[in-house]
Amino acid sequence: MPSFRPFQGLRYDPSLVSLNEVIAPPYDVVDEQGRAALASRSDYNAILVELPSDDPESGRDRYRVAADLLGQWQAKGVLRRDEEPALYGYRMEYADPAGRTVSTTGVFGALGVEDPDRGGILPHEETMSKPKGDRLYLLRATRTNLSPIWGLSLARGLTAWCTPEATGATEMVTATDTEGVVHSLWPIVDADACTRIADAVASNSVVIADGHHRFETALNYRNEQGPSEGDVRASGGAAGGVFALVVELAEEQLHVRSIHRVLSDLPADLDVAEAFAGRFALQEYTSDPAGINPDLLVAEEAIALVTGSGAWLLRDVATAGGEGSGEDVLAELDSVHLRAALDTLPAHEIDYEPRWPVALAAVRNGSSQAAVMIRPVTVDQIGRCARAGLRMPPKTTFFHPKPRTGMVFRPL
């Protein structure tokens, strides 16, 4: 079973910077424009180390730039190391589309890095090689876990054990991100509270919800460093662990959205709808494609295709949900059926975009040839897939909201 240990966090000094101005989303949901906007908020914004840029004037590559910035910020006291190891309770709170206040509560810690075939850590998605290489270079240079992976614990009752009241927390910091989500963090230093939480996490498997590339990067880094630095169980840190937010695998704690596909660089004369007709039954959608949403697709048991010449609902995709076995779960997923259809197309580029208006705009302005909206998977499907040792295609799930980089870092 997985180990889960406190660590000495590296945190911003709130007397020197506003936490609102320095937190950032994870690197993989930030585009170039978003990075520039975050960097303009503060010279100490976490995006500058999470998604660094080369410095041609000094000849430093972006990984060296990130390492140097972390050192400078600590030398100035902007970042300070906590005096004692801690777990860190964490809550994200926001209003859902219906105006209801919803939240996700979990805990940050050092999760022991294990090979997936040992059963303690269960991936649920495939990964791509390029992001793993980038994150490994960054980890080597900074020797710091900058943003957490997100793990789902099968231990019941974990949420209640992580609250400020249950852990005797005496400090809390909060920040509001640019989407209006309130992020709260409280160090947990009480030894009994830390033991209860660690034992709960260790009592069952942890499913990787988000951060598969970062987890595999941590595994590769551990293997590079060897056993001298690889024992998170003994030290609570070093290369044997990875910075992780662990949340109870429960419907009320998790909010899963879709990641849509945007297609470009297809032959100009290709009729995408006709190409898809070999796999799906197409129904023309005559209303404004901007009105397509996951609720509609769930009700229609369909996915949606939009091109410059029209929009369609694509059926004969197995419906989401159900009580099938783990082996059946992949047959329920839109991403699996869509990947099979995309594999029949000529060579093309795929961008992954969780925001449907952005995907639709790319088609309307001619920068892309097609956009496909898929339905979100369920928490049940994620658990079944991981327990069966199966992996969904890359970019199948998008958990919302995202933990913010900069609430706490984990130095190695």
For each residue, the residues with C-beta under 8 A, 3 or more apart:
1: 120 202 203 204 205
2: 111 112 114 120 121 201 202 205 206
3: 111 112 198 202 232 233 241
4: 87 109 110 111 112 197 198 201 202 244 246
5: 85 109 110 112 198 232 233 236 237 241
6: 85 86 87 109 110 188 189 194 198 236
7: 85 86 109 110 236 237 241 243 410
8: 81 82 83 84 85 86 237 411
9: 81 82 86 88 108 187 408 409 410
10: 74 79 80 81 82 144 408 409 410 411
11: 79 80 82 173 407 408 409
12: 16 17 19 22 44 78 79 80 406
13: 16 17 77 78 79 80
14: 17 18 19 173
15:
16: 12 13 76 77 78
17: 12 13 14 21 22 42 44 78
18: 14 21 22 42
19: 12 14 22 23 173 174 175 406 407
20: 23 175 176 177
21: 17 18 41 42 44 45
22: 12 17 18 19 41 42 44 45 46 406
23: 19 20 45 46 175 177 183 404 405 406 407
24: 30 38 45 46 47 50 51 404 405 406
25: 29 30 34 177 402 404 405
26: 29 30 50 147 210 211 402 403 405
27: 30 47 50 51 147 405
28: 131 213
29: 25 26 354 402
30: 24 25 26 27 34 35 38 47 50 51
31: 34 35
32: 35 36
33: 36 37
34: 25 30 31 37 38
35: 30 31 32 38 39 47 51
36: 32 33 39 40
37: 33 34 40 41
38: 24 30 34 35 41 45 47
39: 35 36 45 47 48
40: 36 37
41: 21 22 37 38 45
42: 17 18 21 22 45
43: 48
44: 12 17 21 22 48 73 78
45: 21 22 23 24 38 39 41 42 48 406
46: 22 23 24 49 50 146 404 405 406
47: 24 27 30 35 38 39 50 51 405
48: 39 43 44 45 51 52 66 69
49: 46 52 66 69 70 142 146
50: 24 26 27 30 46 47 66 146 147 405
51: 24 27 30 35 47 48
52: 48 49 62 63 65 66 69 138
53: 62 65
54: 60 61 62 65
55: 58 59 60 62 65
56: 59
57:
58: 55
59: 55 56
60: 54 55 64 65 68
61: 54 64 65
62: 52 53 54 55 65 66
63: 52 66 67 137 138 140 141 142
64: 60 61 67 68 141
65: 52 53 54 55 60 61 62 68 69
66: 48 49 50 52 62 63 69 70 138 141 142
67: 63 64 70 71 141 142 143
68: 60 64 65 71 72
69: 48 49 52 65 66 72 73
70: 49 66 67 73 74 79 142 144
71: 67 68 74 75
72: 68 69 75 76
73: 44 69 70 76 78 79
74: 10 70 71 77 78 79 80 81
75: 71 72
76: 16 72 73
77: 13 16 74 80
78: 12 13 16 17 44 73 74
79: 10 11 12 13 70 73 74 409
80: 10 11 12 13 74 77
81: 8 9 10 74 411
82: 8 9 10 11 85 86 187
83: 8
84: 8 189
85: 5 6 7 8 82 189 236
86: 6 7 8 9 82 187 188 189 194
87: 4 6 107 108 109 187 188 193 194 197 198
88: 9 107 108 109 185 186 187 188 407 408
89: 105 106 107 108 162 163 164 167 169 185 186 187 188
90: 105 106 107 108 183 184 185 186 245 403 407
91: 103 104 105 106 183 184
92: 103 104 181 182 183 401 403
93: 101 102 103 181 182 184
94: 101 102 103 179 180 181 182 401
95: 99 100 101 102 180
96: 99 100 101 102 255
97:
98:
99: 95 96
100: 95 96
101: 93 94 95 96
102: 93 94 95 96 255
103: 91 92 93 94
104: 91 92 247 253 254 255 401
105: 89 90 91 159 162 163 247 253
106: 89 90 91 158 159 162 245 246 247 248 253
107: 87 88 89 90 158 162 188 197 245 246
108: 9 87 88 89 90 148 185 243 244 245 246 407 408 410
109: 4 5 6 7 87 88 197 198 201 244 246
110: 4 5 6 7 232 236 237 241 242 243 244 410
111: 2 3 4 121 149 151 201 206 232 241 242 243 244 246
112: 2 3 4 5 120 232 233 240 241
113: 121 215 218 219 222 230 232 239 240 241 242
114: 2 118 120 121
115: 118 219
116: 121 122 123
117:
118: 114 115 121
119: 122 205
120: 1 2 112 114 205 206
121: 2 111 113 114 116 118 151 205 206 208 215
122: 116 119 205 206 207 208 386 387 389
123: 116 127 207 208 212 215 386 391
124: 207 208 209 212 382 385 386 390 391 392 397
125: 208 212 391 392 393 394 395 396 397
126: 212 391 392 393 394
127: 123 131 132 212 213 216 394
128: 131 132 213 394
129: 132 133
130: 133 134
131: 28 127 128 134 135 213
132: 127 128 129 135 136 213 216 217 220
133: 129 130 136 137
134: 130 131 137 138
135: 131 132 138 139 213 214 217
136: 132 133 139 140 217 220 221
137: 63 133 134 140 141
138: 52 63 66 134 135 141 142 146
139: 135 136 142 143 144 145 217 218 221
140: 63 136 137 143 221
141: 63 64 66 67 137 138
142: 49 63 66 67 70 138 139 146
143: 67 139 140 411 412
144: 10 70 139 409 410 411 412
145: 139 148 214 218 242 243 409 410 411 412
146: 46 49 50 138 142 243 405 409
147: 26 27 50 211 214 243 403 405
148: 108 145 211 214 243 244 245 403 410
149: 111 208 210 211 212 214 215 218 242 243 244 245
150: 208 209 210 211 244 245 247 399 403
151: 111 121 206 207 208 209 244 245 246 247
152: 206 207 208 209 246 247 248 249 254 382 383
153: 158 200 201 204 206 246 247 248 249
154: 204 205 206 207 249 383
155: 158 200 201 203 204 248
156: 248
157: 160 161 200 248
158: 106 107 153 155 161 162 197 200 201 246 247 248
159: 105 106 162 163 247 248 250 253
160: 157 163 166
161: 157 158 166 167 193 196 197 200
162: 89 105 106 107 158 159 166 167 188 197
163: 89 105 159 160 166 167
164: 89 167 169 172 186
165:
166: 160 161 162 163 193
167: 89 161 162 163 164 186 188 190 193 197
168: 190 193
169: 89 164 172 186 187 188
170:
171: 186 187
172: 164 169 184 185 186
173: 11 14 19 184 185 186 407
174: 19 182 183 184 185
175: 19 20 23 182 183 404 407
176: 20 180 181 182 183
177: 20 23 25 180 181 183 401 404
178:
179: 94 401
180: 94 95 176 177
181: 92 93 94 176 177 401
182: 92 93 94 174 175 176
183: 23 90 91 92 174 175 176 177 403 404 407
184: 90 91 93 172 173 174
185: 88 89 90 108 172 173 174 407 408
186: 88 89 90 164 167 169 171 172 173
187: 9 82 86 87 88 89 169 171
188: 6 86 87 88 89 107 162 167 169 193 194 197
189: 6 84 85 86 194
190: 167 168 193 194
191: 194 195
192: 195 196
193: 87 161 166 167 168 188 190 196 197
194: 6 86 87 188 189 190 191 197 198
195: 191 192 198 199
196: 161 192 193 199 200
197: 4 87 107 109 158 161 162 167 188 193 194 200 201
198: 3 4 5 6 87 109 194 195 201 202
199: 195 196 202 203
200: 153 155 157 158 161 196 197 203
201: 2 4 109 111 153 155 158 197 198 204 206 246
202: 1 2 3 4 198 199
203: 1 155 199 200
204: 1 153 154 155 201
205: 1 2 119 120 121 122 154 386 387
206: 2 111 120 121 122 151 152 153 154 201 244 246
207: 122 123 124 151 152 154 249 382 383 386
208: 121 122 123 124 125 149 150 151 152 211 212 215 386
209: 124 150 151 152 247 254 382 397 399
210: 26 149 150 397 399 402
211: 26 147 148 149 150 208 214 215 244
212: 123 124 125 126 127 149 208 215 216
213: 28 127 128 131 132 135 216 217
214: 135 145 147 148 149 211 217 218 242
215: 113 121 123 149 208 211 212 218 219 242
216: 127 132 212 213 219 220
217: 132 135 136 139 213 214 220 221
218: 113 139 145 149 214 215 221 222 239 241 242
219: 113 115 215 216 222 223
220: 132 136 216 217 223 224
221: 136 139 140 217 218 224 225 239
222: 113 218 219 225 229 230 239 240
223: 219 220 226
224: 220 221 239
225: 221 222 228 229 230 238 239
226: 223 229 230
227: 230 231
228: 225
229: 222 225 226 238 239 240 412
230: 113 222 225 226 227 238 239 240
231: 227 234 235 238 240
232: 3 5 110 111 112 113 235 236 237 238 240 241
233: 3 5 112 240
234: 231
235: 231 232 238 240
236: 5 6 7 85 110 232 241
237: 5 7 8 110 232 240 241 410 411 412
238: 225 229 230 231 232 235 241 412
239: 113 218 221 222 224 225 229 230 412
240: 112 113 222 229 230 231 232 233 235 237
241: 3 5 7 110 111 112 113 218 232 236 237 238
242: 110 111 113 145 149 214 215 218
243: 7 108 110 111 145 146 147 148 149 409 410
244: 4 108 109 110 111 148 149 150 151 206 211
245: 90 106 107 108 148 149 150 151 403
246: 4 106 107 108 109 111 151 152 153 158 201 206
247: 104 105 106 150 151 152 153 158 159 209 253 254
248: 106 152 153 155 156 157 158 159 253
249: 152 153 154 207 253 254 379 382 383
250: 159 253 254 379
251: 254 379
252:
253: 104 105 106 159 247 248 249 250
254: 104 152 209 247 249 250 251 379 399
255: 96 102 104 399 400 401
256: 376 377 378 379 382 397 398 399 400
257: 294 354 376 397 398 399 400
258: 294 334 354 373 374 375 376 398
259: 352 353 354 374 395 396 397 398
260: 352 353 354 356 359 371 372 373 374
261: 338 342 350 351 352 353 359 371 372 374
262: 350 351 352 353 359 362 363 368 370 371 372
263: 266 272 342 345 348 349 350 368 369 370 371 372
264: 348 349 351 362 367 368 369
265: 347 348 349
266: 263 270 272 345 346 348 369 370
267: 270 346
268:
269:
270: 266 267 275 345 346 369
271: 274 275
272: 263 266 275 276 305 307 345 369 370
273: 276 277 282 305 307 309 310 312
274: 271 277
275: 270 271 272 278 341 344 345
276: 272 273 279 280 282 305 312 314 341
277: 273 274 280 281 282
278: 275 341 344
279: 276 316 337 340 341 344
280: 276 277 303 314 315 316 317 337 341
281: 277 314 315 316
282: 273 276 277 305 312 313 314
283: 302 312 313 315
284: 310 311 312
285: 289 292 304 310 311 312 313
286: 311
287: 291
288: 291
289: 285 292 304 306 311 360
290: 356 357 360
291: 287 288 296
292: 285 289 296 297 304 306 311 356 373
293: 296 297 356
294: 257 258 297 298 373 375 376
295: 298 299
296: 291 292 293 299 300
297: 292 293 294 300 301 302 303 304 313 373 374 375
298: 294 295 301 320 375
299: 295 296
300: 296 297 313 315
301: 297 298 315 317 319
302: 283 297 313 314 315 317
303: 280 297 313 314 317 334 337 338 372 373 374 375
304: 285 289 292 297 311 312 313 314 372 373
305: 272 273 276 282 311 312 314 370 371 372
306: 289 292 310 311 312 360 363 370 371 372 373
307: 272 273 310 311 363 369 370
308: 363 364 366 369
309: 273
310: 273 284 285 306 307
311: 284 285 286 289 292 304 305 306 307
312: 273 276 282 283 284 285 304 305 306
313: 282 283 285 297 300 302 303 304
314: 276 280 281 282 302 303 304 305 317
315: 280 281 283 300 301 302
316: 279 280 281
317: 280 301 302 303 314 334 337 338
318: 331 332 333 337
319: 301 322 332
320: 298 332 333 334 375 376 377 378 381
321: 332 378 380 381
322: 319 328 332
323:
324: 327 328 329 331 332 384
325: 328 329 384 388
326: 329 384 385 387 388 389 390
327: 324 330 388 390
328: 322 324 325 331 332
329: 324 325 326 332 333 381 384 385 388 390
330: 327 333 336 385 390 392
331: 318 324 328 336
332: 318 319 320 321 322 324 328 329 381
333: 318 320 329 330 336 337 377 381 392 393 396
334: 258 303 317 320 337 338 374 375
335: 338 339 374 377 392 393 395 396
336: 330 331 333 339 340 392 393
337: 279 280 303 317 318 333 334 340 341
338: 261 303 317 334 335 341 342 372 374
339: 335 336 342 343 393
340: 279 336 337 343 344
341: 275 276 278 279 280 337 338 344 345
342: 261 263 338 339 345 348 350
343: 339 340
344: 275 278 279 340 341
345: 263 266 270 272 275 341 342 348
346: 266 267 270
347: 265
348: 263 264 265 266 342 345
349: 263 264 265
350: 261 262 263 342
351: 261 262 264 362 368
352: 259 260 261 262 394 395
353: 259 260 261 262 356 358 359 362 371
354: 29 257 258 259 260 398
355: 358 359
356: 260 290 292 293 353 359 360 371 373
357: 290 360 361
358: 353 355 361 362
359: 260 261 262 353 355 356 362 363 368 371 373
360: 289 290 306 356 357 363 364 371
361: 357 358 364 365
362: 262 264 351 353 358 359 365 367 368 371
363: 262 306 307 308 359 360 366 368 369 370 371
364: 308 360 361
365: 361 362
366: 308 363
367: 264 362
368: 262 263 264 351 359 362 363 371
369: 263 264 266 270 272 307 308 363
370: 262 263 266 272 305 306 307 363
371: 260 261 262 263 305 306 353 356 359 360 362 363 368
372: 260 261 262 263 303 304 305 306 338
373: 258 260 292 294 297 303 304 306 356 359
374: 258 259 260 261 297 303 334 335 338
375: 258 294 297 298 303 320 334
376: 256 257 258 294 320 397 398
377: 256 320 333 335 381 382 392 396 397
378: 256 320 321 381 382
379: 249 250 251 254 256 382 383
380: 321 383 384
381: 320 321 329 332 333 377 378 384 385
382: 124 152 207 209 249 256 377 378 379 385 386 397
383: 152 154 207 249 379 380 386 387
384: 324 325 326 329 380 381 387 388
385: 124 326 329 330 381 382 388 390 391 392
386: 122 123 124 205 207 208 382 383 389 390
387: 122 205 326 383 384
388: 325 326 327 329 384 385
389: 122 326 386
390: 124 326 327 329 330 385 386
391: 123 124 125 126 385
392: 124 125 126 330 333 335 336 377 385 396 397
393: 125 126 333 335 336 339 396
394: 125 126 127 128 352
395: 125 259 335 352 398
396: 125 259 333 335 377 392 393
397: 124 125 209 210 256 257 259 376 377 382 392
398: 256 257 258 259 354 376 395
399: 150 209 210 254 255 256 257 402
400: 255 256 257
401: 92 94 104 177 179 181 255
402: 25 26 29 210 399
403: 26 90 92 147 148 150 183 245 407
404: 23 24 25 46 175 177 183 407
405: 23 24 25 26 27 46 47 50 146 147
406: 12 19 22 23 24 45 46 409
407: 11 19 23 88 90 108 173 175 183 185 403 404
408: 9 10 11 88 108 185
409: 9 10 11 79 144 145 146 243 406
410: 7 9 10 108 110 144 145 148 237 243
411: 8 10 81 143 144 145 237
412: 143 144 145 229 237 238 239
